[in-house]
Amino acid sequence: MIVVSNTSPIINIAAVGHLNLLKELYGELIIPEGVYDEIVGAEDAGAREIQTCA
């Protein structure tokens, strides 16, 4: 299954420490370059977690 998401849900899931749930549910998480750039440019706690997972 391929799931496409915008920035906010990914940052919010990461911010509460449950980014691993996406991998558990879908096996593989592919973040489009534009979404990744927007996430790492954010100053949210979730953005730091995304950077370390990528």
RAPE-V745709 format. One record per residue. N is the residue number from 1. RES is the residue in one small letter. D_LAST is the distance of its C-alpha to the last C-alpha in whole Angstrom. Layout:
# RAPE-V745709
N;RES;D_LAST / N;RES;D_LAST
This chain:
# RAPE-V745709
1;m;20 / 2;i;18 / 3;v;17 / 4;v;16 / 5;s;16 / 6;n;16 / 7;t;15 / 8;s;17 / 9;p;17 / 10;i;13 / 11;i;13 / 12;n;16 / 13;i;15 / 14;a;12 / 15;a;15 / 16;v;18 / 17;g;15 / 18;h;15 / 19;l;12 / 20;n;12 / 21;l;15 / 22;l;14 / 23;k;12 / 24;e;16 / 25;l;18 / 26;y;16 / 27;g;15 / 28;e;12 / 29;l;10 / 30;i;10 / 31;i;9 / 32;p;12 / 33;e;11 / 34;g;14 / 35;v;12 / 36;y;9 / 37;d;12 / 38;e;14 / 39;i;11 / 40;v;10 / 41;g;14 / 42;a;15 / 43;e;17 / 44;d;16 / 45;a;15 / 46;g;13 / 47;a;11 / 48;r;10 / 49;e;9 / 50;i;6 / 51;q;5 / 52;t;6 / 53;c;4 / 54;a;0
